[in-house]
Amino acid sequence: MKQKNRKILVILSNRWDRNQKPRLLELDCDAEGNIHKRRPLRSLPREARFHEVWENDEGRTEFDACFRFSRKYGHKLQKRS
């Protein structure tokens, strides 16, 4: 059985300092949630190419330092199925 890979956009922003530029990560995951590849993005993509969009707005700068994420349903960069 072939496992379906998902592309996830992770946005690391700071809700207390809106002048700080958000950091963007693109994750390649399998159906069980295991991360296979992590790539930083320089800017927000122009087309909707992600299966899910997640955000952490606690002002953390590293993915590994984050404790909780909130999923953004209906985000403009999320693919419509």
N, CA, C and O atoms as a Maestro MAE file, in Angstrom:
{
 s_m_m2io_version
 :::
 2.0.0
}

f_m_ct {
 s_m_title
 :::
 protein
 m_atom[324] {
  # First column is atom index #
  i_m_mmod_type
  r_m_x_coord
  r_m_y_coord
  r_m_z_coord
  i_m_residue_number
  s_m_chain_name
  s_m_pdb_residue_name
  s_m_pdb_atom_name
  i_m_atomic_number
  :::
  1 25 0.836 -1.186 0.000 1 A "MET " " N  " 7
  2 3 0.000 0.000 0.000 1 A "MET " " CA " 6
  3 2 0.877 1.243 0.000 1 A "MET " " C  " 6
  4 15 1.785 1.366 0.822 1 A "MET " " O  " 8
  5 25 0.612 2.145 -0.901 2 A "LYS " " N  " 7
  6 3 1.406 3.360 -1.028 2 A "LYS " " CA " 6
  7 2 0.945 4.398 -0.002 2 A "LYS " " C  " 6
  8 15 -0.248 4.665 0.143 2 A "LYS " " O  " 8
  9 25 1.921 4.976 0.706 3 A "GLN " " N  " 7
  10 3 1.591 6.012 1.677 3 A "GLN " " CA " 6
  11 2 1.552 7.366 0.983 3 A "GLN " " C  " 6
  12 15 2.380 7.665 0.123 3 A "GLN " " O  " 8
  13 25 0.584 8.169 1.368 4 A "LYS " " N  " 7
  14 3 0.428 9.489 0.775 4 A "LYS " " CA " 6
  15 2 1.276 10.500 1.558 4 A "LYS " " C  " 6
  16 15 1.176 10.600 2.780 4 A "LYS " " O  " 8
  17 25 2.102 11.238 0.834 5 A "ASN " " N  " 7
  18 3 2.902 12.286 1.460 5 A "ASN " " CA " 6
  19 2 2.118 13.585 1.461 5 A "ASN " " C  " 6
  20 15 1.351 13.867 0.540 5 A "ASN " " O  " 8
  21 25 2.323 14.374 2.511 6 A "ARG " " N  " 7
  22 3 1.644 15.654 2.642 6 A "ARG " " CA " 6
  23 2 2.675 16.764 2.742 6 A "ARG " " C  " 6
  24 15 3.757 16.574 3.297 6 A "ARG " " O  " 8
  25 25 2.333 17.914 2.203 7 A "LYS " " N  " 7
  26 3 3.148 19.117 2.356 7 A "LYS " " CA " 6
  27 2 2.442 20.018 3.354 7 A "LYS " " C  " 6
  28 15 1.249 20.292 3.222 7 A "LYS " " O  " 8
  29 25 3.188 20.479 4.356 8 A "ILE " " N  " 7
  30 3 2.627 21.303 5.411 8 A "ILE " " CA " 6
  31 2 3.424 22.593 5.482 8 A "ILE " " C  " 6
  32 15 4.655 22.571 5.484 8 A "ILE " " O  " 8
  33 25 2.723 23.714 5.540 9 A "LEU " " N  " 7
  34 3 3.341 25.018 5.736 9 A "LEU " " CA " 6
  35 2 3.258 25.354 7.221 9 A "LEU " " C  " 6
  36 15 2.179 25.315 7.812 9 A "LEU " " O  " 8
  37 25 4.405 25.685 7.825 10 A "VAL " " N  " 7
  38 3 4.456 26.084 9.234 10 A "VAL " " CA " 6
  39 2 4.886 27.543 9.272 10 A "VAL " " C  " 6
  40 15 5.913 27.913 8.704 10 A "VAL " " O  " 8
  41 25 4.086 28.369 9.950 11 A "ILE " " N  " 7
  42 3 4.363 29.799 10.078 11 A "ILE " " CA " 6
  43 2 4.737 30.070 11.533 11 A "ILE " " C  " 6
  44 15 3.939 29.819 12.436 11 A "ILE " " O  " 8
  45 25 5.940 30.580 11.762 12 A "LEU " " N  " 7
  46 3 6.386 30.966 13.099 12 A "LEU " " CA " 6
  47 2 6.342 32.486 13.177 12 A "LEU " " C  " 6
  48 15 7.208 33.166 12.627 12 A "LEU " " O  " 8
  49 25 5.337 33.017 13.858 13 A "SER " " N  " 7
  50 3 5.159 34.466 13.927 13 A "SER " " CA " 6
  51 2 5.211 34.918 15.383 13 A "SER " " C  " 6
  52 15 5.313 34.100 16.298 13 A "SER " " O  " 8
  53 25 5.139 36.227 15.581 14 A "ASN " " N  " 7
  54 3 5.201 36.801 16.916 14 A "ASN " " CA " 6
  55 2 4.003 37.732 17.093 14 A "ASN " " C  " 6
  56 15 3.949 38.799 16.482 14 A "ASN " " O  " 8
  57 25 3.044 37.329 17.928 15 A "ARG " " N  " 7
  58 3 1.834 38.141 18.103 15 A "ARG " " CA " 6
  59 2 2.083 39.381 18.945 15 A "ARG " " C  " 6
  60 15 1.270 40.305 18.916 15 A "ARG " " O  " 8
  61 25 3.181 39.431 19.695 16 A "TRP " " N  " 7
  62 3 3.476 40.595 20.525 16 A "TRP " " CA " 6
  63 2 4.273 41.651 19.769 16 A "TRP " " C  " 6
  64 15 4.219 42.829 20.121 16 A "TRP " " O  " 8
  65 25 5.005 41.251 18.745 17 A "ASP " " N  " 7
  66 3 5.793 42.190 17.945 17 A "ASP " " CA " 6
  67 2 5.489 41.937 16.472 17 A "ASP " " C  " 6
  68 15 6.135 41.102 15.837 17 A "ASP " " O  " 8
  69 25 4.519 42.646 15.934 18 A "ARG " " N  " 7
  70 3 4.097 42.440 14.543 18 A "ARG " " CA " 6
  71 2 5.138 42.952 13.544 18 A "ARG " " C  " 6
  72 15 5.027 42.673 12.350 18 A "ARG " " O  " 8
  73 25 6.154 43.701 14.011 19 A "ASN " " N  " 7
  74 3 7.205 44.168 13.109 19 A "ASN " " CA " 6
  75 2 8.207 43.059 12.790 19 A "ASN " " C  " 6
  76 15 8.951 43.162 11.815 19 A "ASN " " O  " 8
  77 25 8.233 42.005 13.598 20 A "GLN " " N  " 7
  78 3 9.125 40.881 13.356 20 A "GLN " " CA " 6
  79 2 8.606 40.045 12.193 20 A "GLN " " C  " 6
  80 15 7.437 39.659 12.169 20 A "GLN " " O  " 8
  81 25 9.472 39.771 11.241 21 A "LYS " " N  " 7
  82 3 9.085 39.016 10.045 21 A "LYS " " CA " 6
  83 2 8.826 37.550 10.416 21 A "LYS " " C  " 6
  84 15 9.638 36.943 11.113 21 A "LYS " " O  " 8
  85 25 7.714 36.979 9.962 22 A "PRO " " N  " 7
  86 3 7.449 35.564 10.277 22 A "PRO " " CA " 6
  87 2 8.411 34.638 9.534 22 A "PRO " " C  " 6
  88 15 8.842 34.927 8.418 22 A "PRO " " O  " 8
  89 25 8.735 33.524 10.181 23 A "ARG " " N  " 7
  90 3 9.576 32.501 9.566 23 A "ARG " " CA " 6
  91 2 8.672 31.428 8.983 23 A "ARG " " C  " 6
  92 15 7.672 31.050 9.594 23 A "ARG " " O  " 8
  93 25 9.024 30.941 7.806 24 A "LEU " " N  " 7
  94 3 8.195 29.969 7.092 24 A "LEU " " CA " 6
  95 2 8.983 28.689 6.878 24 A "LEU " " C  " 6
  96 15 10.154 28.724 6.500 24 A "LEU " " O  " 8
  97 25 8.330 27.555 7.123 25 A "LEU " " N  " 7
  98 3 8.934 26.244 6.904 25 A "LEU " " CA " 6
  99 2 7.996 25.390 6.067 25 A "LEU " " C  " 6
  100 15 6.776 25.453 6.221 25 A "LEU " " O  " 8
  101 25 8.573 24.595 5.184 26 A "GLU " " N  " 7
  102 3 7.807 23.629 4.419 26 A "GLU " " CA " 6
  103 2 8.227 22.246 4.886 26 A "GLU " " C  " 6
  104 15 9.409 21.904 4.850 26 A "GLU " " O  " 8
  105 25 7.252 21.448 5.328 27 A "LEU " " N  " 7
  106 3 7.524 20.105 5.831 27 A "LEU " " CA " 6
  107 2 6.943 19.073 4.870 27 A "LEU " " C  " 6
  108 15 5.836 19.244 4.359 27 A "LEU " " O  " 8
  109 25 7.694 18.002 4.629 28 A "ASP " " N  " 7
  110 3 7.185 16.839 3.910 28 A "ASP " " CA " 6
  111 2 6.950 15.751 4.939 28 A "ASP " " C  " 6
  112 15 7.887 15.314 5.607 28 A "ASP " " O  " 8
  113 25 5.699 15.305 5.074 29 A "CYS " " N  " 7
  114 3 5.318 14.316 6.077 29 A "CYS " " CA " 6
  115 2 4.615 13.151 5.414 29 A "CYS " " C  " 6
  116 15 4.108 13.262 4.298 29 A "CYS " " O  " 8
  117 25 4.592 12.022 6.123 30 A "ASP " " N  " 7
  118 3 3.797 10.891 5.654 30 A "ASP " " CA " 6
  119 2 2.445 10.914 6.362 30 A "ASP " " C  " 6
  120 15 2.145 11.841 7.113 30 A "ASP " " O  " 8
  121 25 1.642 9.899 6.118 31 A "ALA " " N  " 7
  122 3 0.277 9.854 6.668 31 A "ALA " " CA " 6
  123 2 0.266 9.742 8.192 31 A "ALA " " C  " 6
  124 15 -0.711 10.135 8.831 31 A "ALA " " O  " 8
  125 25 1.332 9.214 8.778 32 A "GLU " " N  " 7
  126 3 1.395 9.061 10.229 32 A "GLU " " CA " 6
  127 2 1.924 10.302 10.936 32 A "GLU " " C  " 6
  128 15 1.903 10.361 12.166 32 A "GLU " " O  " 8
  129 25 2.396 11.293 10.187 33 A "GLY " " N  " 7
  130 3 2.898 12.526 10.779 33 A "GLY " " CA " 6
  131 2 4.398 12.571 10.954 33 A "GLY " " C  " 6
  132 15 4.911 13.513 11.557 33 A "GLY " " O  " 8
  133 25 5.121 11.589 10.449 34 A "ASN " " N  " 7
  134 3 6.583 11.597 10.533 34 A "ASN " " CA " 6
  135 2 7.138 12.594 9.533 34 A "ASN " " C  " 6
  136 15 6.756 12.586 8.363 34 A "ASN " " O  " 8
  137 25 8.032 13.447 9.987 35 A "ILE " " N  " 7
  138 3 8.619 14.477 9.131 35 A "ILE " " CA " 6
  139 2 9.817 13.881 8.397 35 A "ILE " " C  " 6
  140 15 10.745 13.362 9.018 35 A "ILE " " O  " 8
  141 25 9.784 13.964 7.058 36 A "HIS " " N  " 7
  142 3 10.871 13.436 6.245 36 A "HIS " " CA " 6
  143 2 11.838 14.527 5.799 36 A "HIS " " C  " 6
  144 15 13.042 14.292 5.699 36 A "HIS " " O  " 8
  145 25 11.314 15.710 5.535 37 A "LYS " " N  " 7
  146 3 12.159 16.796 5.054 37 A "LYS " " CA " 6
  147 2 11.620 18.122 5.585 37 A "LYS " " C  " 6
  148 15 10.408 18.326 5.660 37 A "LYS " " O  " 8
  149 25 12.530 19.015 5.951 38 A "ARG " " N  " 7
  150 3 12.160 20.346 6.448 38 A "ARG " " CA " 6
  151 2 12.968 21.383 5.679 38 A "ARG " " C  " 6
  152 15 14.198 21.342 5.678 38 A "ARG " " O  " 8
  153 25 12.268 22.321 5.019 39 A "ARG " " N  " 7
  154 3 12.922 23.347 4.224 39 A "ARG " " CA " 6
  155 2 12.436 24.732 4.658 39 A "ARG " " C  " 6
  156 15 11.229 24.956 4.755 39 A "ARG " " O  " 8
  157 25 13.357 25.659 4.919 40 A "PRO " " N  " 7
  158 3 12.924 27.038 5.175 40 A "PRO " " CA " 6
  159 2 12.562 27.727 3.862 40 A "PRO " " C  " 6
  160 15 13.183 27.477 2.829 40 A "PRO " " O  " 8
  161 25 11.560 28.587 3.910 41 A "LEU " " N  " 7
  162 3 11.139 29.345 2.733 41 A "LEU " " CA " 6
  163 2 11.533 30.807 2.924 41 A "LEU " " C  " 6
  164 15 11.464 31.334 4.034 41 A "LEU " " O  " 8
  165 25 11.939 31.445 1.857 42 A "ARG " " N  " 7
  166 3 12.336 32.855 1.942 42 A "ARG " " CA " 6
  167 2 11.135 33.788 2.011 42 A "ARG " " C  " 6
  168 15 11.163 34.802 2.708 42 A "ARG " " O  " 8
  169 25 10.084 33.437 1.282 43 A "SER " " N  " 7
  170 3 8.895 34.286 1.272 43 A "SER " " CA " 6
  171 2 7.662 33.413 1.125 43 A "SER " " C  " 6
  172 15 7.763 32.212 0.872 43 A "SER " " O  " 8
  173 25 6.508 34.022 1.284 44 A "LEU " " N  " 7
  174 3 5.249 33.310 1.156 44 A "LEU " " CA " 6
  175 2 5.050 32.869 -0.293 44 A "LEU " " C  " 6
  176 15 5.189 33.687 -1.202 44 A "LEU " " O  " 8
  177 25 4.729 31.601 -0.530 45 A "PRO " " N  " 7
  178 3 4.498 31.143 -1.907 45 A "PRO " " CA " 6
  179 2 3.288 31.844 -2.526 45 A "PRO " " C  " 6
  180 15 2.423 32.348 -1.810 45 A "PRO " " O  " 8
  181 25 3.235 31.872 -3.842 46 A "ARG " " N  " 7
  182 3 2.152 32.565 -4.535 46 A "ARG " " CA " 6
  183 2 0.961 31.659 -4.819 46 A "ARG " " C  " 6
  184 15 -0.174 32.129 -4.911 46 A "ARG " " O  " 8
  185 25 1.219 30.351 -4.959 47 A "GLU " " N  " 7
  186 3 0.127 29.433 -5.285 47 A "GLU " " CA " 6
  187 2 -0.192 28.552 -4.080 47 A "GLU " " C  " 6
  188 15 0.646 28.323 -3.207 47 A "GLU " " O  " 8
  189 25 -1.428 28.069 -4.064 48 A "ALA " " N  " 7
  190 3 -1.875 27.173 -2.996 48 A "ALA " " CA " 6
  191 2 -1.366 25.772 -3.292 48 A "ALA " " C  " 6
  192 15 -1.860 25.113 -4.206 48 A "ALA " " O  " 8
  193 25 -0.378 25.311 -2.524 49 A "ARG " " N  " 7
  194 3 0.215 24.007 -2.792 49 A "ARG " " CA " 6
  195 2 0.377 23.147 -1.546 49 A "ARG " " C  " 6
  196 15 1.028 22.105 -1.602 49 A "ARG " " O  " 8
  197 25 -0.200 23.560 -0.425 50 A "PHE " " N  " 7
  198 3 -0.028 22.839 0.827 50 A "PHE " " CA " 6
  199 2 -1.308 22.114 1.218 50 A "PHE " " C  " 6
  200 15 -2.412 22.602 0.975 50 A "PHE " " O  " 8
  201 25 -1.145 20.943 1.827 51 A "HIS " " N  " 7
  202 3 -2.288 20.183 2.307 51 A "HIS " " CA " 6
  203 2 -2.799 20.744 3.636 51 A "HIS " " C  " 6
  204 15 -4.000 20.700 3.905 51 A "HIS " " O  " 8
  205 25 -1.887 21.274 4.475 52 A "GLU " " N  " 7
  206 3 -2.265 21.848 5.762 52 A "GLU " " CA " 6
  207 2 -1.405 23.076 6.035 52 A "GLU " " C  " 6
  208 15 -0.279 23.178 5.547 52 A "GLU " " O  " 8
  209 25 -1.945 24.005 6.819 53 A "VAL " " N  " 7
  210 3 -1.197 25.185 7.251 53 A "VAL " " CA " 6
  211 2 -1.302 25.261 8.767 53 A "VAL " " C  " 6
  212 15 -2.403 25.240 9.318 53 A "VAL " " O  " 8
  213 25 -0.151 25.348 9.447 54 A "TRP " " N  " 7
  214 3 -0.087 25.426 10.901 54 A "TRP " " CA " 6
  215 2 0.668 26.696 11.293 54 A "TRP " " C  " 6
  216 15 1.554 27.149 10.568 54 A "TRP " " O  " 8
  217 25 0.305 27.271 12.460 55 A "GLU " " N  " 7
  218 3 0.951 28.503 12.910 55 A "GLU " " CA " 6
  219 2 1.250 28.440 14.398 55 A "GLU " " C  " 6
  220 15 0.460 27.923 15.189 55 A "GLU " " O  " 8
  221 25 2.407 28.979 14.762 56 A "ASN " " N  " 7
  222 3 2.777 29.211 16.145 56 A "ASN " " CA " 6
  223 2 3.044 30.697 16.256 56 A "ASN " " C  " 6
  224 15 3.922 31.218 15.570 56 A "ASN " " O  " 8
  225 25 2.297 31.394 17.115 57 A "ASP " " N  " 7
  226 3 2.438 32.855 17.227 57 A "ASP " " CA " 6
  227 2 3.019 33.284 18.559 57 A "ASP " " C  " 6
  228 15 2.740 34.390 19.022 57 A "ASP " " O  " 8
  229 25 3.820 32.437 19.186 58 A "GLU " " N  " 7
  230 3 4.413 32.749 20.480 58 A "GLU " " CA " 6
  231 2 5.738 33.493 20.380 58 A "GLU " " C  " 6
  232 15 6.326 33.833 21.406 58 A "GLU " " O  " 8
  233 25 6.218 33.752 19.173 59 A "GLY " " N  " 7
  234 3 7.457 34.499 19.004 59 A "GLY " " CA " 6
  235 2 8.698 33.622 19.030 59 A "GLY " " C  " 6
  236 15 9.808 34.139 19.150 59 A "GLY " " O  " 8
  237 25 8.541 32.335 18.921 60 A "ARG " " N  " 7
  238 3 9.691 31.426 18.893 60 A "ARG " " CA " 6
  239 2 10.306 31.458 17.495 60 A "ARG " " C  " 6
  240 15 9.605 31.623 16.497 60 A "ARG " " O  " 8
  241 25 11.617 31.298 17.442 61 A "THR " " N  " 7
  242 3 12.299 31.395 16.152 61 A "THR " " CA " 6
  243 2 12.694 30.038 15.587 61 A "THR " " C  " 6
  244 15 13.089 29.956 14.424 61 A "THR " " O  " 8
  245 25 12.599 28.974 16.375 62 A "GLU " " N  " 7
  246 3 12.974 27.643 15.918 62 A "GLU " " CA " 6
  247 2 11.790 26.686 16.029 62 A "GLU " " C  " 6
  248 15 11.008 26.759 16.977 62 A "GLU " " O  " 8
  249 25 11.667 25.799 15.064 63 A "PHE " " N  " 7
  250 3 10.597 24.813 15.039 63 A "PHE " " CA " 6
  251 2 10.673 23.885 16.250 63 A "PHE " " C  " 6
  252 15 9.645 23.547 16.837 63 A "PHE " " O  " 8
  253 25 11.873 23.474 16.625 64 A "ASP " " N  " 7
  254 3 12.057 22.545 17.741 64 A "ASP " " CA " 6
  255 2 11.736 23.166 19.094 64 A "ASP " " C  " 6
  256 15 11.504 22.436 20.058 64 A "ASP " " O  " 8
  257 25 11.716 24.494 19.194 65 A "ALA " " N  " 7
  258 3 11.428 25.167 20.458 65 A "ALA " " CA " 6
  259 2 9.930 25.386 20.685 65 A "ALA " " C  " 6
  260 15 9.527 25.813 21.767 65 A "ALA " " O  " 8
  261 25 9.117 25.101 19.693 66 A "CYS " " N  " 7
  262 3 7.674 25.329 19.791 66 A "CYS " " CA " 6
  263 2 6.982 24.156 20.477 66 A "CYS " " C  " 6
  264 15 7.320 22.993 20.252 66 A "CYS " " O  " 8
  265 25 6.008 24.487 21.317 67 A "PHE " " N  " 7
  266 3 5.271 23.467 22.044 67 A "PHE " " CA " 6
  267 2 3.902 23.192 21.442 67 A "PHE " " C  " 6
  268 15 3.443 22.050 21.453 67 A "PHE " " O  " 8
  269 25 3.251 24.204 20.924 68 A "ARG " " N  " 7
  270 3 1.916 23.985 20.359 68 A "ARG " " CA " 6
  271 2 1.732 24.831 19.103 68 A "ARG " " C  " 6
  272 15 2.251 25.939 18.967 68 A "ARG " " O  " 8
  273 25 0.968 24.244 18.204 69 A "PHE " " N  " 7
  274 3 0.646 24.878 16.934 69 A "PHE " " CA " 6
  275 2 -0.868 24.902 16.791 69 A "PHE " " C  " 6
  276 15 -1.562 24.049 17.345 69 A "PHE " " O  " 8
  277 25 -1.375 25.872 16.053 70 A "SER " " N  " 7
  278 3 -2.801 25.906 15.744 70 A "SER " " CA " 6
  279 2 -2.947 25.757 14.232 70 A "SER " " C  " 6
  280 15 -2.215 26.371 13.456 70 A "SER " " O  " 8
  281 25 -3.899 24.935 13.839 71 A "ARG " " N  " 7
  282 3 -4.122 24.695 12.421 71 A "ARG " " CA " 6
  283 2 -5.014 25.789 11.860 71 A "ARG " " C  " 6
  284 15 -6.003 26.172 12.483 71 A "ARG " " O  " 8
  285 25 -4.664 26.291 10.685 72 A "LYS " " N  " 7
  286 3 -5.414 27.343 10.016 72 A "LYS " " CA " 6
  287 2 -6.244 26.730 8.898 72 A "LYS " " C  " 6
  288 15 -5.737 26.487 7.803 72 A "LYS " " O  " 8
  289 25 -7.512 26.481 9.174 73 A "TYR " " N  " 7
  290 3 -8.421 25.902 8.185 73 A "TYR " " CA " 6
  291 2 -8.827 26.972 7.176 73 A "TYR " " C  " 6
  292 15 -9.085 28.116 7.551 73 A "TYR " " O  " 8
  293 25 -8.885 26.606 5.903 74 A "GLY " " N  " 7
  294 3 -9.303 27.536 4.859 74 A "GLY " " CA " 6
  295 2 -8.288 28.618 4.557 74 A "GLY " " C  " 6
  296 15 -8.662 29.673 4.045 74 A "GLY " " O  " 8
  297 25 -7.023 28.398 4.852 75 A "HIS " " N  " 7
  298 3 -5.963 29.366 4.573 75 A "HIS " " CA " 6
  299 2 -5.800 29.522 3.068 75 A "HIS " " C  " 6
  300 15 -6.052 28.578 2.319 75 A "HIS " " O  " 8
  301 25 -5.389 30.680 2.622 76 A "LYS " " N  " 7
  302 3 -5.298 30.936 1.187 76 A "LYS " " CA " 6
  303 2 -4.229 30.098 0.490 76 A "LYS " " C  " 6
  304 15 -4.277 29.952 -0.731 76 A "LYS " " O  " 8
  305 25 -3.271 29.547 1.222 77 A "LEU " " N  " 7
  306 3 -2.242 28.702 0.616 77 A "LEU " " CA " 6
  307 2 -2.533 27.220 0.731 77 A "LEU " " C  " 6
  308 15 -1.717 26.389 0.331 77 A "LEU " " O  " 8
  309 25 -3.685 26.886 1.271 78 A "GLN " " N  " 7
  310 3 -4.083 25.485 1.403 78 A "GLN " " CA " 6
  311 2 -4.818 25.038 0.152 78 A "GLN " " C  " 6
  312 15 -5.673 25.755 -0.368 78 A "GLN " " O  " 8
  313 25 -4.475 23.835 -0.333 79 A "LYS " " N  " 7
  314 3 -5.148 23.273 -1.512 79 A "LYS " " CA " 6
  315 2 -6.615 23.018 -1.199 79 A "LYS " " C  " 6
  316 15 -6.968 22.621 -0.089 79 A "LYS " " O  " 8
  317 25 -7.433 23.244 -2.164 80 A "ARG " " N  " 7
  318 3 -8.857 22.902 -2.034 80 A "ARG " " CA " 6
  319 2 -9.027 21.490 -2.544 80 A "ARG " " C  " 6
  320 15 -8.569 21.172 -3.642 80 A "ARG " " O  " 8
  321 25 -9.678 20.631 -1.771 81 A "SER " " N  " 7
  322 3 -9.836 19.244 -2.208 81 A "SER " " CA " 6
  323 2 -11.172 18.968 -2.819 81 A "SER " " C  " 6
  324 15 -11.441 17.840 -3.231 81 A "SER " " O  " 8
  :::
 }
 m_bond[323] {
  # First column is bond index #
  i_m_from
  i_m_to
  i_m_order
  :::
  1 1 2 1
  2 2 3 1
  3 3 4 2
  4 3 5 1
  5 5 6 1
  6 6 7 1
  7 7 8 2
  8 7 9 1
  9 9 10 1
  10 10 11 1
  11 11 12 2
  12 11 13 1
  13 13 14 1
  14 14 15 1
  15 15 16 2
  16 15 17 1
  17 17 18 1
  18 18 19 1
  19 19 20 2
  20 19 21 1
  21 21 22 1
  22 22 23 1
  23 23 24 2
  24 23 25 1
  25 25 26 1
  26 26 27 1
  27 27 28 2
  28 27 29 1
  29 29 30 1
  30 30 31 1
  31 31 32 2
  32 31 33 1
  33 33 34 1
  34 34 35 1
  35 35 36 2
  36 35 37 1
  37 37 38 1
  38 38 39 1
  39 39 40 2
  40 39 41 1
  41 41 42 1
  42 42 43 1
  43 43 44 2
  44 43 45 1
  45 45 46 1
  46 46 47 1
  47 47 48 2
  48 47 49 1
  49 49 50 1
  50 50 51 1
  51 51 52 2
  52 51 53 1
  53 53 54 1
  54 54 55 1
  55 55 56 2
  56 55 57 1
  57 57 58 1
  58 58 59 1
  59 59 60 2
  60 59 61 1
  61 61 62 1
  62 62 63 1
  63 63 64 2
  64 63 65 1
  65 65 66 1
  66 66 67 1
  67 67 68 2
  68 67 69 1
  69 69 70 1
  70 70 71 1
  71 71 72 2
  72 71 73 1
  73 73 74 1
  74 74 75 1
  75 75 76 2
  76 75 77 1
  77 77 78 1
  78 78 79 1
  79 79 80 2
  80 79 81 1
  81 81 82 1
  82 82 83 1
  83 83 84 2
  84 83 85 1
  85 85 86 1
  86 86 87 1
  87 87 88 2
  88 87 89 1
  89 89 90 1
  90 90 91 1
  91 91 92 2
  92 91 93 1
  93 93 94 1
  94 94 95 1
  95 95 96 2
  96 95 97 1
  97 97 98 1
  98 98 99 1
  99 99 100 2
  100 99 101 1
  101 101 102 1
  102 102 103 1
  103 103 104 2
  104 103 105 1
  105 105 106 1
  106 106 107 1
  107 107 108 2
  108 107 109 1
  109 109 110 1
  110 110 111 1
  111 111 112 2
  112 111 113 1
  113 113 114 1
  114 114 115 1
  115 115 116 2
  116 115 117 1
  117 117 118 1
  118 118 119 1
  119 119 120 2
  120 119 121 1
  121 121 122 1
  122 122 123 1
  123 123 124 2
  124 123 125 1
  125 125 126 1
  126 126 127 1
  127 127 128 2
  128 127 129 1
  129 129 130 1
  130 130 131 1
  131 131 132 2
  132 131 133 1
  133 133 134 1
  134 134 135 1
  135 135 136 2
  136 135 137 1
  137 137 138 1
  138 138 139 1
  139 139 140 2
  140 139 141 1
  141 141 142 1
  142 142 143 1
  143 143 144 2
  144 143 145 1
  145 145 146 1
  146 146 147 1
  147 147 148 2
  148 147 149 1
  149 149 150 1
  150 150 151 1
  151 151 152 2
  152 151 153 1
  153 153 154 1
  154 154 155 1
  155 155 156 2
  156 155 157 1
  157 157 158 1
  158 158 159 1
  159 159 160 2
  160 159 161 1
  161 161 162 1
  162 162 163 1
  163 163 164 2
  164 163 165 1
  165 165 166 1
  166 166 167 1
  167 167 168 2
  168 167 169 1
  169 169 170 1
  170 170 171 1
  171 171 172 2
  172 171 173 1
  173 173 174 1
  174 174 175 1
  175 175 176 2
  176 175 177 1
  177 177 178 1
  178 178 179 1
  179 179 180 2
  180 179 181 1
  181 181 182 1
  182 182 183 1
  183 183 184 2
  184 183 185 1
  185 185 186 1
  186 186 187 1
  187 187 188 2
  188 187 189 1
  189 189 190 1
  190 190 191 1
  191 191 192 2
  192 191 193 1
  193 193 194 1
  194 194 195 1
  195 195 196 2
  196 195 197 1
  197 197 198 1
  198 198 199 1
  199 199 200 2
  200 199 201 1
  201 201 202 1
  202 202 203 1
  203 203 204 2
  204 203 205 1
  205 205 206 1
  206 206 207 1
  207 207 208 2
  208 207 209 1
  209 209 210 1
  210 210 211 1
  211 211 212 2
  212 211 213 1
  213 213 214 1
  214 214 215 1
  215 215 216 2
  216 215 217 1
  217 217 218 1
  218 218 219 1
  219 219 220 2
  220 219 221 1
  221 221 222 1
  222 222 223 1
  223 223 224 2
  224 223 225 1
  225 225 226 1
  226 226 227 1
  227 227 228 2
  228 227 229 1
  229 229 230 1
  230 230 231 1
  231 231 232 2
  232 231 233 1
  233 233 234 1
  234 234 235 1
  235 235 236 2
  236 235 237 1
  237 237 238 1
  238 238 239 1
  239 239 240 2
  240 239 241 1
  241 241 242 1
  242 242 243 1
  243 243 244 2
  244 243 245 1
  245 245 246 1
  246 246 247 1
  247 247 248 2
  248 247 249 1
  249 249 250 1
  250 250 251 1
  251 251 252 2
  252 251 253 1
  253 253 254 1
  254 254 255 1
  255 255 256 2
  256 255 257 1
  257 257 258 1
  258 258 259 1
  259 259 260 2
  260 259 261 1
  261 261 262 1
  262 262 263 1
  263 263 264 2
  264 263 265 1
  265 265 266 1
  266 266 267 1
  267 267 268 2
  268 267 269 1
  269 269 270 1
  270 270 271 1
  271 271 272 2
  272 271 273 1
  273 273 274 1
  274 274 275 1
  275 275 276 2
  276 275 277 1
  277 277 278 1
  278 278 279 1
  279 279 280 2
  280 279 281 1
  281 281 282 1
  282 282 283 1
  283 283 284 2
  284 283 285 1
  285 285 286 1
  286 286 287 1
  287 287 288 2
  288 287 289 1
  289 289 290 1
  290 290 291 1
  291 291 292 2
  292 291 293 1
  293 293 294 1
  294 294 295 1
  295 295 296 2
  296 295 297 1
  297 297 298 1
  298 298 299 1
  299 299 300 2
  300 299 301 1
  301 301 302 1
  302 302 303 1
  303 303 304 2
  304 303 305 1
  305 305 306 1
  306 306 307 1
  307 307 308 2
  308 307 309 1
  309 309 310 1
  310 310 311 1
  311 311 312 2
  312 311 313 1
  313 313 314 1
  314 314 315 1
  315 315 316 2
  316 315 317 1
  317 317 318 1
  318 318 319 1
  319 319 320 2
  320 319 321 1
  321 321 322 1
  322 322 323 1
  323 323 324 2
  :::
 }
}
